[in-house]
Amino acid sequence: MQTTGCLDTGGELDTLEQTTADEVEQPVSHARARSMVLPKRKVVFVPMPKGGCTSILWTLGQLGGVNPDYLGTSLTPQISQVMTIHDVSLWPERLRWSELGDDERAEIEADDSWLRFTVVRDPARRLFSAWQSKLLMREPQYVKRYAEADWFPRIPRWPAEIVEDFRRFVLSLGEPDERFPLDVHWAPQTEVLTDAPNLNHVGHTEQMDLTLRRLRNHVGPAVDKVKRRRENRTLLGYSPGLYDEETAAVVNKLYAADLEAYGYQPVDGDQVGRLATWRGDVKPVLPALAELIERHERIGVLNDRAKRLRQRTWELGAELRELQPEPEPEPEPEPEPESEAPPVEEVAQRPSRNQGDQEEG
């Protein structure tokens, strides 16, 4: 795949910079930074963005002892409580693949008694899902990153505007801009998994029941006791007609490795006629869509305020420590009084009375 710029993985922990088509710098990749490991259950899960990973992370997290109430303290700008499972900083260190040593990781990758898995998705559907949830719905962190891009979507008034803005975004992927990197949520899945552990199961979102069955067979009935949490569903359904011939060509080229590796069919760009039904389904939900976008914008405002308050709290704490008087030095201990008795050496050298008498006689 010929790309330039940077693969943005959504956080400082997992930046994957791609400076040229052949040179990839990976300080810490998405797969290493965000994979969850359950040592007692012998499970490693590599979450694939927009591949149904949120519900699996919740299941594994509860099995590993992640406290849902503690996740509620996250200050990441997630738009719902269920999405806080992606705040890796709140996972116990024992559940983070990135915290394991190289020798321990190598031992796990060579041991077939471990289940090491991920779940992938049809690239065309995944791309529209990512565009809708991250950009069209204006998740706060994506507004900060990409709002100035000419392909950033409008708040739609008509279904036709959604189609126009989505196609403009897809075309931009064919000419990547260094200012607006290829984000991990719509990057090729084969690239996201570049630094993944040695996997022995790659599931498909379209057949999630097979992966969940594989997980239950490995973990046992304990998986049935945890509460299932499902990630937020998008309002707009998918239609192949969202792609015309030009955008289909971009997708087929960009995700060629995914199509080959995971057995998905290329996008057929000659299905514009199928948009009529899609437009009819979408038009009634546009008011609800606009309301959700407004809520997401409000979440962004509150998140910014929370971060400023936390920063100010740290600054005030530092100022308070500077204002506190330095502790007075402890008084030096008083010297012990000298003893009137002669030193031991002197006593040892003084002759006794009897010894003197004998010498004189």
C-alpha positions as CSV (number, residue, x, y, z in Angstrom):
1,M,0.0,0.0,0.0
2,Q,1.4,3.4,-1.0
3,T,0.8,5.8,1.8
4,T,2.6,8.8,3.3
5,G,2.2,10.7,6.5
6,C,1.3,8.9,9.6
7,L,-1.1,6.2,10.8
8,D,-2.8,7.9,13.7
9,T,-3.8,5.3,16.3
10,G,-5.8,7.6,18.5
11,G,-3.4,8.3,21.3
12,E,0.2,9.1,22.4
13,L,0.7,5.5,23.5
14,D,0.3,4.0,20.1
15,T,1.6,6.3,17.4
16,L,2.6,4.5,14.3
17,E,4.4,6.8,12.0
18,Q,4.9,6.0,8.3
19,T,7.4,8.3,6.8
20,T,7.7,6.6,3.4
21,A,6.1,3.7,1.6
22,D,8.9,1.4,2.6
23,E,10.0,2.9,6.0
24,V,7.7,2.4,9.0
25,E,8.6,3.7,12.4
26,Q,6.8,2.0,15.2
27,P,7.7,3.3,18.7
28,V,4.7,1.5,20.1
29,S,2.0,0.3,17.7
30,H,-1.7,0.0,18.2
31,A,-1.6,-3.8,18.6
32,R,1.1,-3.7,21.2
33,A,-0.3,-0.7,23.2
34,R,-3.9,-1.8,23.3
35,S,-4.0,-5.6,23.4
36,M,-5.4,-7.2,26.4
37,V,-3.9,-10.3,28.0
38,L,-5.6,-12.6,30.6
39,P,-2.7,-14.6,32.1
40,K,-4.9,-16.9,34.2
41,R,-7.3,-17.6,31.2
42,K,-4.4,-17.8,28.7
43,V,-6.1,-15.3,26.3
44,V,-4.6,-12.4,24.3
45,F,-7.0,-10.2,22.4
46,V,-6.0,-7.6,19.8
47,P,-8.9,-5.1,19.4
48,M,-9.5,-4.1,15.8
49,P,-11.1,-0.6,15.7
50,K,-14.6,-0.7,14.3
51,G,-14.5,-4.5,14.3
52,G,-16.8,-5.2,17.2
53,C,-14.0,-5.0,19.7
54,T,-15.7,-3.0,22.5
55,S,-18.1,-5.8,23.6
56,I,-15.2,-8.3,23.6
57,L,-13.0,-6.0,25.6
58,W,-15.8,-5.6,28.2
59,T,-16.2,-9.4,28.4
60,L,-12.5,-10.0,28.9
61,G,-12.1,-7.0,31.1
62,Q,-14.7,-8.3,33.6
63,L,-13.1,-11.8,33.5
64,G,-9.8,-10.1,34.3
65,G,-11.1,-8.0,37.2
66,V,-11.6,-4.6,35.6
67,N,-13.9,-2.5,37.8
68,P,-16.6,-0.8,35.7
69,D,-17.0,1.9,38.3
70,Y,-13.3,2.7,38.1
71,L,-13.6,3.1,34.4
72,G,-16.2,5.8,35.1
73,T,-13.4,8.0,36.4
74,S,-11.8,8.2,32.9
75,L,-11.3,11.7,31.5
76,T,-11.0,10.6,27.9
77,P,-13.6,12.2,25.7
78,Q,-15.6,9.1,25.1
79,I,-19.2,9.6,24.2
80,S,-20.7,6.8,26.3
81,Q,-19.8,4.8,29.5
82,V,-19.4,1.7,27.5
83,M,-16.6,3.2,25.5
84,T,-14.4,3.9,28.6
85,I,-13.1,0.3,28.3
86,H,-10.8,1.7,25.7
87,D,-9.0,3.8,28.3
88,V,-6.0,1.5,28.6
89,S,-4.5,3.6,31.5
90,L,-7.3,2.3,33.7
91,W,-6.6,-1.4,33.1
92,P,-4.6,-3.2,35.7
93,E,-1.0,-3.5,34.5
94,R,-1.2,-7.3,34.5
95,L,-3.8,-7.1,31.7
96,R,-1.7,-5.0,29.4
97,W,0.3,-6.8,26.7
98,S,2.6,-3.8,26.5
99,E,3.7,-4.4,30.1
100,L,5.0,-7.9,29.5
101,G,8.7,-8.4,28.9
102,D,10.0,-9.6,25.6
103,D,10.8,-13.1,26.9
104,E,7.3,-13.5,28.4
105,R,5.7,-12.3,25.1
106,A,7.8,-14.7,23.1
107,E,6.8,-17.6,25.4
108,I,3.1,-16.8,25.1
109,E,3.3,-16.5,21.3
110,A,5.0,-20.0,21.1
111,D,2.5,-21.7,23.4
112,D,-0.5,-23.1,21.5
113,S,-2.5,-23.5,24.7
114,W,-3.1,-19.8,24.6
115,L,-5.9,-18.2,22.5
116,R,-4.5,-15.2,20.7
117,F,-7.2,-13.6,18.5
118,T,-8.7,-10.6,16.8
119,V,-11.8,-9.9,14.8
120,V,-11.8,-8.2,11.3
121,R,-14.5,-6.7,9.2
122,D,-15.5,-6.1,5.6
123,P,-13.3,-3.0,4.7
124,A,-16.1,-1.1,2.8
125,R,-18.6,-1.4,5.7
126,R,-15.9,-0.7,8.3
127,L,-14.9,2.5,6.5
128,F,-18.4,3.9,6.4
129,S,-18.9,2.9,10.1
130,A,-15.7,4.6,11.2
131,W,-16.5,7.8,9.1
132,Q,-20.0,7.9,10.6
133,S,-19.2,7.4,14.3
134,K,-15.9,9.4,14.4
135,L,-16.4,12.2,11.9
136,L,-20.1,12.6,11.0
137,M,-21.1,12.2,14.7
138,R,-18.3,14.5,15.7
139,E,-16.6,12.7,18.5
140,P,-14.7,15.4,20.4
141,Q,-11.2,14.2,19.8
142,Y,-11.9,13.9,16.1
143,V,-13.2,17.4,15.9
144,K,-9.9,18.6,17.4
145,R,-7.8,16.6,15.0
146,Y,-9.6,16.9,11.7
147,A,-12.2,19.8,11.8
148,E,-10.0,21.9,9.5
149,A,-9.7,19.3,6.8
150,D,-11.7,20.1,3.7
151,W,-13.2,16.6,3.8
152,F,-14.6,17.0,7.3
153,P,-18.4,16.4,7.0
154,R,-21.2,18.9,7.5
155,I,-24.1,18.4,9.9
156,P,-26.4,16.9,7.3
157,R,-29.8,18.4,6.3
158,W,-30.4,15.9,3.5
159,P,-29.3,12.4,2.8
160,A,-27.6,13.6,-0.4
161,E,-25.2,15.7,1.8
162,I,-24.2,12.5,3.7
163,V,-23.4,10.8,0.4
164,E,-21.4,13.8,-0.9
165,D,-19.4,14.2,2.2
166,F,-18.6,10.5,2.6
167,R,-17.4,10.2,-1.0
168,R,-15.2,13.3,-0.6
169,F,-13.6,11.8,2.5
170,V,-13.0,8.5,0.6
171,L,-11.3,10.3,-2.3
172,S,-9.0,12.0,0.2
173,L,-7.7,8.6,1.3
174,G,-6.4,8.1,-2.2
175,E,-4.2,11.2,-1.7
176,P,-3.1,11.2,1.9
177,D,-2.2,14.5,3.5
178,E,0.6,14.6,6.1
179,R,-1.5,17.0,8.2
180,F,-4.4,14.6,8.3
181,P,-3.0,11.1,8.9
182,L,-4.5,7.8,8.1
183,D,-6.3,7.1,11.4
184,V,-6.3,3.6,12.9
185,H,-10.1,3.4,12.7
186,W,-10.0,3.4,8.9
187,A,-6.5,2.2,8.3
188,P,-6.1,-1.2,6.5
189,Q,-6.5,-4.0,9.1
190,T,-3.5,-5.8,7.9
191,E,-1.5,-2.7,8.7
192,V,-3.1,-2.3,12.1
193,L,-2.0,-5.9,12.9
194,T,1.6,-5.3,11.7
195,D,3.0,-5.5,15.3
196,A,0.3,-7.8,16.7
197,P,1.1,-11.0,18.6
198,N,1.3,-14.3,16.7
199,L,-2.5,-14.9,16.3
200,N,-4.0,-18.3,16.1
201,H,-7.6,-17.1,15.4
202,V,-8.8,-14.3,13.2
203,G,-12.6,-14.0,13.4
204,H,-15.0,-12.0,11.3
205,T,-17.5,-9.5,12.6
206,E,-20.1,-11.0,10.2
207,Q,-19.7,-14.3,12.0
208,M,-19.1,-13.1,15.5
209,D,-20.9,-16.1,17.0
210,L,-18.1,-18.4,15.8
211,T,-15.5,-16.3,17.6
212,L,-17.6,-16.1,20.8
213,R,-18.0,-19.9,20.6
214,R,-14.3,-20.3,20.3
215,L,-13.7,-18.0,23.3
216,R,-16.3,-19.9,25.4
217,N,-14.7,-23.3,24.6
218,H,-11.3,-21.9,25.7
219,V,-12.4,-20.0,28.8
220,G,-15.2,-22.2,29.9
221,P,-18.6,-21.3,31.5
222,A,-17.1,-18.4,33.4
223,V,-17.7,-16.3,30.2
224,D,-21.4,-16.8,30.5
225,K,-21.5,-15.1,33.9
226,V,-20.2,-11.7,32.8
227,K,-22.5,-9.0,31.7
228,R,-22.4,-8.4,27.9
229,R,-21.9,-4.8,26.9
230,R,-22.5,-3.7,23.3
231,E,-20.8,-0.7,21.7
232,N,-22.9,2.2,20.5
233,R,-24.9,1.3,17.3
234,T,-24.8,3.8,14.5
235,L,-28.0,5.4,13.3
236,L,-27.3,5.1,9.6
237,G,-27.3,1.8,7.9
238,Y,-24.9,0.8,5.2
239,S,-25.6,0.6,1.5
240,P,-23.2,-0.5,-1.3
241,G,-24.6,2.4,-3.3
242,L,-22.7,4.8,-1.0
243,Y,-19.7,4.1,-3.3
244,D,-19.6,5.2,-6.9
245,E,-17.0,3.9,-9.4
246,E,-14.4,6.4,-8.4
247,T,-14.6,5.9,-4.6
248,A,-14.9,2.1,-5.1
249,A,-11.5,2.2,-7.0
250,V,-9.9,4.0,-4.0
251,V,-11.3,1.4,-1.5
252,N,-10.2,-1.6,-3.6
253,K,-6.7,-0.2,-3.9
254,L,-6.3,1.0,-0.3
255,Y,-7.6,-2.2,1.2
256,A,-6.3,-4.7,-1.4
257,A,-4.3,-6.5,1.3
258,D,-7.4,-6.8,3.6
259,L,-9.5,-8.2,0.7
260,E,-7.0,-10.8,0.0
261,A,-6.0,-11.8,3.5
262,Y,-9.5,-12.0,5.0
263,G,-11.6,-13.2,1.9
264,Y,-13.8,-10.1,1.3
265,Q,-15.1,-9.1,-2.1
266,P,-14.0,-5.9,-3.8
267,V,-16.5,-3.0,-3.8
268,D,-18.7,-2.8,-6.9
269,G,-19.1,0.9,-7.7
270,D,-22.0,0.4,-10.1
271,Q,-24.8,0.2,-7.5
272,V,-25.9,3.8,-7.3
273,G,-29.5,2.8,-7.9
274,R,-29.6,1.1,-4.5
275,L,-29.3,4.5,-2.8
276,A,-33.0,5.3,-3.3
277,T,-34.1,2.9,-0.5
278,W,-31.2,4.1,1.7
279,R,-32.2,7.7,1.3
280,G,-35.8,6.9,2.3
281,D,-34.5,5.1,5.4
282,V,-32.1,7.9,6.4
283,K,-34.3,10.9,6.0
284,P,-36.5,10.3,9.1
285,V,-33.5,9.9,11.4
286,L,-31.7,13.1,10.5
287,P,-33.2,15.1,13.4
288,A,-32.1,12.5,15.9
289,L,-28.7,12.5,14.2
290,A,-28.4,16.3,14.6
291,E,-29.4,16.0,18.3
292,L,-26.7,13.3,19.0
293,I,-24.1,15.5,17.3
294,E,-25.0,18.4,19.6
295,R,-24.6,16.1,22.6
296,H,-21.2,15.0,21.4
297,E,-20.2,18.7,21.1
298,R,-21.4,19.3,24.6
299,I,-19.3,16.3,25.8
300,G,-16.3,17.8,24.2
301,V,-16.8,21.1,26.0
302,L,-17.2,19.4,29.3
303,N,-14.1,17.2,28.7
304,D,-12.0,20.3,27.9
305,R,-13.2,21.9,31.1
306,A,-12.4,18.8,33.2
307,K,-8.9,18.7,31.8
308,R,-8.3,22.4,32.5
309,L,-9.6,22.0,36.0
310,R,-7.3,19.0,36.6
311,Q,-4.4,21.0,35.2
312,R,-5.2,23.9,37.5
313,T,-5.4,21.5,40.4
314,W,-1.9,20.3,39.7
315,E,-0.6,23.8,39.4
316,L,-2.2,24.9,42.7
317,G,-0.8,21.9,44.4
318,A,2.7,22.8,43.2
319,E,2.2,26.4,44.3
320,L,1.1,25.2,47.7
321,R,4.1,23.0,48.2
322,E,6.4,26.0,47.4
323,L,4.6,28.1,49.9
324,Q,4.9,25.6,52.7
325,P,7.8,26.6,55.1
326,E,10.8,24.4,55.0
327,P,11.0,22.1,58.0
328,E,13.4,23.3,60.7
329,P,16.6,21.3,60.9
330,E,16.8,18.9,63.8
331,P,19.0,20.1,66.7
332,E,22.4,18.5,66.8
333,P,22.7,16.0,69.7
334,E,24.6,17.4,72.7
335,P,28.1,15.8,73.2
336,E,28.4,13.3,76.0
337,P,30.4,14.5,79.0
338,E,33.9,13.2,79.2
339,S,34.5,10.4,81.8
340,E,36.9,11.1,84.7
341,A,38.2,7.6,84.5
342,P,41.5,7.2,82.7
343,P,41.5,5.8,79.3
344,V,41.6,2.0,79.0
345,E,45.1,2.1,77.5
346,E,46.4,4.1,80.4
347,V,44.8,1.7,83.0
348,A,46.4,-1.2,81.2
349,Q,49.8,0.3,81.2
350,R,49.9,1.5,84.9
351,P,51.7,-1.1,87.1
352,S,49.9,-2.6,90.1
353,R,51.0,-2.0,93.6
354,N,52.1,-5.6,94.1
355,Q,54.1,-5.5,90.9
356,G,55.9,-2.4,92.1
357,D,56.7,-3.9,95.5
358,Q,58.2,-7.0,93.9
359,E,60.4,-4.9,91.6
360,E,61.7,-2.8,94.5
361,G,62.5,-5.9,96.6
